Amino acid sequence: MRAGPLSSTRVIKLLNTNFVNTWVLLKELSDLQNGTKGAAAAALATKLQEHFVYPVDPMILTPELAFIQHLPTNEFIKSVPIAKERRSQYLTWLKSSLAQVER
């Protein structure tokens, strides 16, 4: 993903403008769920765990932690085999997430 959609300046601009981006390792979710970093982190970790698809899963949540959608990376790569097309599809996915939040 970093060499594809996440290297696109259009994708980066949209992400930086409209999303709070974070990275959580799967092995750290259980510690976070136990409240080691506070109640807010525990709530986020629980929501992430509920919807996670191995191995990497970009996920869109509202500020209230309502799940919008996710994009299991392995499935995405299989369904869009041409790297250049992945940028466009990923941008479309992000925009559809924003549209869902605005409803």
BAKE-788915 format. One line per 8 residues: their letters; for each residue x, y, z of N, C-alpha, C, O. Coordinates in Angstrom, 2 decimals. Example, Ala and Ser with C-alpha at 12.3 -4.5 7.8 and 13.67 -1.06 7.14 Angstrom:
REM BAKE-788915
as = 13.19 -5.69 7.80 12.30 -4.50 7.80 13.20 -3.30 7.80 14.24 -3.32 8.46; 12.85 -2.25 7.08 13.67 -1.06 7.14 12.90 0.03 7.87 13.41 1.14 8.04
REM end
This chain:
REM BAKE-788915
mragplss = 0.82 -1.19 0.00 0.00 0.00 0.00 0.87 1.26 0.00 0.53 2.25 -0.65; 1.99 1.22 0.72 2.83 2.43 0.77 3.41 2.76 -0.60 3.57 3.94 -0.92; 3.71 1.75 -1.40 4.25 2.00 -2.74 3.15 2.29 -3.75 3.44 2.72 -4.87; 1.91 2.07 -3.38 0.79 2.29 -4.28 -0.04 3.49 -3.84 0.42 4.63 -3.94; -1.26 3.23 -3.34 -2.16 4.33 -2.99 -1.58 5.33 -1.99 -1.83 6.53 -2.10; -0.83 4.85 -1.04 -0.31 5.76 -0.01 0.90 6.57 -0.46 1.46 7.34 0.31; 1.30 6.38 -1.72 2.37 7.23 -2.27 1.79 8.32 -3.17 2.53 9.16 -3.69; 0.48 8.31 -3.35 -0.18 9.31 -4.20 -0.37 10.62 -3.44 -0.89 10.63 -2.32
trviklln = 0.05 11.73 -4.05 -0.12 13.02 -3.37 -1.59 13.36 -3.17 -1.94 14.01 -2.19; -2.46 12.93 -4.08 -3.91 13.18 -3.92 -4.46 12.41 -2.73 -5.26 12.95 -1.95; -4.04 11.17 -2.58 -4.49 10.36 -1.44 -3.96 10.95 -0.14 -4.70 11.09 0.83; -2.69 11.29 -0.12 -2.07 11.86 1.08 -2.78 13.15 1.49 -3.05 13.36 2.67; -3.06 14.01 0.53 -3.74 15.28 0.82 -5.13 15.02 1.41 -5.51 15.64 2.40; -5.88 14.11 0.81 -7.22 13.79 1.32 -7.13 13.21 2.73 -7.92 13.59 3.61; -6.20 12.31 2.95 -6.03 11.72 4.28 -5.67 12.79 5.31 -6.26 12.84 6.40; -4.73 13.64 4.99 -4.28 14.66 5.93 -5.32 15.74 6.20 -5.34 16.34 7.27
tnfvntwv = -6.19 15.97 5.24 -7.21 17.01 5.37 -8.45 16.53 6.11 -9.06 17.30 6.87; -8.84 15.27 5.90 -10.14 14.81 6.38 -10.13 13.67 7.39 -11.18 13.29 7.91; -8.98 13.12 7.68 -8.91 11.95 8.54 -7.85 12.12 9.62 -6.88 12.87 9.44; -8.03 11.43 10.72 -7.00 11.29 11.73 -6.40 9.91 11.47 -7.08 8.89 11.63; -5.16 9.88 11.09 -4.52 8.63 10.69 -3.70 8.07 11.85 -2.96 8.78 12.52; -3.86 6.77 12.05 -3.10 6.11 13.10 -2.74 4.71 12.64 -3.33 4.18 11.70; -1.79 4.13 13.31 -1.33 2.78 13.00 -1.29 2.03 14.32 -0.67 2.48 15.28; -1.94 0.89 14.37 -1.95 0.08 15.58 -1.54 -1.34 15.20 -2.12 -1.94 14.30
llkelsdl = -0.54 -1.86 15.87 -0.12 -3.24 15.65 -1.11 -4.19 16.33 -1.56 -3.93 17.45; -1.44 -5.26 15.65 -2.41 -6.23 16.18 -1.99 -6.74 17.56 -2.84 -6.90 18.44; -0.72 -6.99 17.74 -0.25 -7.53 19.02 -0.40 -6.53 20.17 -0.35 -6.93 21.34; -0.58 -5.25 19.87 -0.74 -4.23 20.91 -2.21 -3.99 21.29 -2.49 -3.34 22.29; -3.13 -4.52 20.50 -4.54 -4.25 20.77 -4.99 -4.76 22.14 -5.75 -4.08 22.83; -4.53 -5.93 22.54 -4.99 -6.47 23.84 -4.53 -5.60 24.99 -5.29 -5.39 25.94; -3.30 -5.08 24.95 -2.84 -4.16 26.00 -3.67 -2.89 26.02 -4.04 -2.39 27.08; -3.96 -2.37 24.83 -4.77 -1.16 24.76 -6.18 -1.41 25.27 -6.75 -0.57 25.96
qngtkgaa = -6.75 -2.56 24.93 -8.09 -2.90 25.39 -8.16 -3.01 26.91 -9.20 -2.76 27.51; -7.05 -3.39 27.52 -7.01 -3.52 28.98 -6.93 -2.18 29.69 -6.93 -2.13 30.92; -6.85 -1.10 28.93 -6.86 0.23 29.53 -5.50 0.76 29.92 -5.42 1.73 30.67; -4.42 0.16 29.42 -3.09 0.62 29.80 -2.80 2.06 29.33 -1.95 2.74 29.88; -3.52 2.50 28.30 -3.34 3.86 27.79 -4.58 4.72 28.02 -4.71 5.79 27.42; -5.49 4.27 28.85 -6.69 5.05 29.16 -7.94 4.50 28.51 -7.89 3.62 27.65; -9.07 5.06 28.93 -10.38 4.59 28.48 -10.62 4.86 27.00 -11.20 4.02 26.30; -10.18 6.00 26.51 -10.40 6.34 25.10 -9.64 5.37 24.19 -10.18 4.89 23.19
aaalatkl = -8.39 5.07 24.54 -7.59 4.12 23.76 -8.20 2.72 23.84 -8.17 1.99 22.85; -8.73 2.35 24.99 -9.37 1.05 25.15 -10.60 0.94 24.26 -10.83 -0.10 23.64; -11.40 1.99 24.19 -12.58 1.98 23.33 -12.20 1.87 21.86 -12.82 1.13 21.10; -11.18 2.61 21.46 -10.71 2.55 20.08 -10.17 1.15 19.76 -10.51 0.59 18.72; -9.35 0.60 20.63 -8.78 -0.73 20.41 -9.87 -1.79 20.30 -9.77 -2.71 19.49; -10.90 -1.67 21.11 -12.00 -2.63 21.06 -12.72 -2.54 19.72 -13.03 -3.57 19.12; -12.98 -1.34 19.25 -13.64 -1.16 17.96 -12.78 -1.69 16.82 -13.30 -2.33 15.90; -11.49 -1.44 16.87 -10.59 -1.94 15.84 -10.58 -3.46 15.82 -10.61 -4.07 14.75
qehfvypv = -10.53 -4.07 16.99 -10.50 -5.53 17.10 -11.77 -6.14 16.52 -11.72 -7.21 15.90; -12.91 -5.49 16.72 -14.19 -6.01 16.23 -14.23 -6.13 14.71 -14.91 -7.01 14.18; -13.52 -5.27 14.00 -13.64 -5.20 12.55 -12.36 -5.54 11.79 -12.34 -5.44 10.56; -11.31 -5.93 12.49 -10.00 -6.15 11.86 -9.99 -7.39 10.97 -10.56 -8.43 11.33; -9.35 -7.28 9.81 -9.10 -8.40 8.91 -7.59 -8.49 8.70 -6.96 -7.51 8.31; -7.02 -9.64 8.96 -5.59 -9.87 8.86 -5.14 -9.78 7.41 -5.91 -10.17 6.54; -3.97 -9.29 7.10 -2.90 -8.81 7.93 -2.92 -7.30 8.13 -2.45 -6.80 9.15; -3.46 -6.56 7.16 -3.53 -5.10 7.27 -4.93 -4.70 6.85 -5.47 -5.20 5.86
dpmiltpe = -5.52 -3.80 7.60 -6.90 -3.45 7.33 -7.15 -1.97 7.57 -7.46 -1.58 8.70; -7.03 -1.13 6.52 -7.42 0.26 6.70 -8.89 0.33 7.09 -9.73 -0.36 6.51; -9.19 1.14 8.07 -10.53 1.20 8.63 -10.95 2.65 8.80 -10.13 3.51 9.15; -12.21 2.93 8.56 -12.76 4.28 8.74 -13.77 4.23 9.87 -14.72 3.44 9.84; -13.56 5.08 10.88 -14.47 5.22 12.01 -14.85 6.69 12.13 -14.08 7.57 11.73; -16.01 6.95 12.68 -16.38 8.34 12.97 -15.66 8.77 14.25 -15.09 7.93 14.94; -15.68 10.06 14.57 -15.07 10.51 15.83 -15.71 9.84 17.05 -15.09 9.75 18.11; -16.96 9.37 16.90 -17.66 8.69 18.00 -17.38 7.18 17.99 -17.98 6.43 18.76
lafiqhlp = -16.47 6.74 17.13 -16.04 5.36 16.96 -17.10 4.46 16.32 -17.07 3.25 16.50; -18.01 5.05 15.57 -18.93 4.23 14.79 -18.17 3.74 13.55 -17.50 4.51 12.88; -18.29 2.47 13.28 -17.61 1.85 12.14 -18.29 2.28 10.84 -19.51 2.17 10.71; -17.50 2.77 9.88 -18.02 3.15 8.57 -17.73 2.03 7.56 -18.65 1.44 7.01; -16.46 1.75 7.34 -16.08 0.66 6.44 -14.60 0.37 6.58 -13.84 1.14 7.17; -14.20 -0.75 6.02 -12.78 -1.09 6.01 -12.44 -1.68 4.65 -13.32 -2.00 3.85; -11.15 -1.81 4.41 -10.67 -2.28 3.12 -9.57 -3.32 3.36 -8.39 -2.97 3.42; -9.95 -4.59 3.51 -8.93 -5.62 3.72 -7.90 -5.60 2.59 -8.24 -5.81 1.42
tnefiksv = -6.67 -5.35 2.94 -5.62 -5.10 1.95 -5.41 -6.26 0.99 -5.31 -6.04 -0.21; -5.34 -7.48 1.48 -5.11 -8.61 0.58 -6.22 -8.73 -0.46 -5.95 -8.99 -1.63; -7.45 -8.55 -0.03 -8.58 -8.62 -0.96 -8.51 -7.47 -1.97 -8.79 -7.67 -3.16; -8.15 -6.30 -1.50 -8.04 -5.12 -2.37 -6.99 -5.35 -3.45 -7.24 -5.06 -4.62; -5.83 -5.85 -3.07 -4.74 -6.09 -4.02 -5.15 -7.14 -5.05 -4.82 -7.02 -6.23; -5.85 -8.18 -4.61 -6.31 -9.21 -5.54 -7.35 -8.67 -6.51 -7.35 -9.02 -7.69; -8.24 -7.82 -6.02 -9.32 -7.32 -6.86 -8.88 -6.19 -7.80 -9.52 -5.94 -8.82; -7.78 -5.52 -7.45 -7.24 -4.44 -8.29 -5.75 -4.74 -8.51 -4.89 -4.17 -7.83
piakerrs = -5.44 -5.63 -9.47 -4.06 -6.10 -9.62 -3.09 -5.07 -10.18 -1.88 -5.22 -10.01; -3.58 -4.04 -10.86 -2.69 -3.05 -11.45 -2.47 -1.92 -10.44 -3.41 -1.24 -10.04; -1.21 -1.73 -10.04 -0.88 -0.79 -8.96 -1.40 0.62 -9.23 -1.89 1.27 -8.31; -1.30 1.10 -10.46 -1.74 2.46 -10.78 -3.25 2.61 -10.55 -3.70 3.67 -10.10; -4.01 1.58 -10.84 -5.46 1.63 -10.62 -5.81 1.61 -9.14 -6.86 2.11 -8.75; -4.94 1.04 -8.32 -5.19 1.00 -6.87 -5.28 2.41 -6.29 -6.07 2.66 -5.39; -4.46 3.32 -6.80 -4.51 4.70 -6.29 -5.89 5.30 -6.51 -6.46 5.90 -5.60; -6.41 5.14 -7.69 -7.73 5.68 -8.02 -8.82 4.99 -7.19 -9.71 5.66 -6.66
qyltwlks = -8.74 3.69 -7.07 -9.75 2.95 -6.30 -9.69 3.31 -4.81 -10.72 3.42 -4.15; -8.49 3.48 -4.30 -8.33 3.84 -2.89 -8.89 5.24 -2.63 -9.54 5.47 -1.61; -8.63 6.16 -3.54 -9.17 7.51 -3.43 -10.70 7.47 -3.46 -11.35 8.17 -2.68; -11.26 6.67 -4.33 -12.72 6.50 -4.39 -13.25 5.94 -3.08 -14.29 6.37 -2.59; -12.54 4.98 -2.52 -12.95 4.38 -1.24 -12.95 5.42 -0.12 -13.89 5.48 0.67; -11.91 6.23 -0.06 -11.85 7.28 0.96 -13.00 8.28 0.80 -13.64 8.66 1.77; -13.26 8.69 -0.44 -14.34 9.65 -0.69 -15.70 9.05 -0.35 -16.57 9.76 0.16; -15.89 7.77 -0.61 -17.17 7.14 -0.25 -17.33 7.07 1.26 -18.45 7.14 1.77
slaqver = -16.23 6.92 1.98 -16.28 6.94 3.44 -16.73 8.31 3.95 -17.57 8.41 4.84; -16.16 9.35 3.36 -16.56 10.71 3.76 -18.03 10.96 3.48 -18.73 11.57 4.29; -18.51 10.48 2.34 -19.92 10.66 1.99 -20.82 9.96 3.01 -21.88 10.48 3.36; -20.41 8.80 3.48 -21.20 8.05 4.47 -21.24 8.78 5.80 -22.26 8.78 6.49; -20.14 9.40 6.18 -20.08 10.13 7.44 -20.96 11.37 7.38 -21.59 11.74 8.38; -21.01 12.01 6.22 -21.77 13.25 6.07 -23.28 13.04 6.06 -24.03 14.01 6.20; -23.73 11.81 5.90 -25.18 11.55 5.88 -25.81 11.73 7.21 -27.02 11.55 7.35
REM end
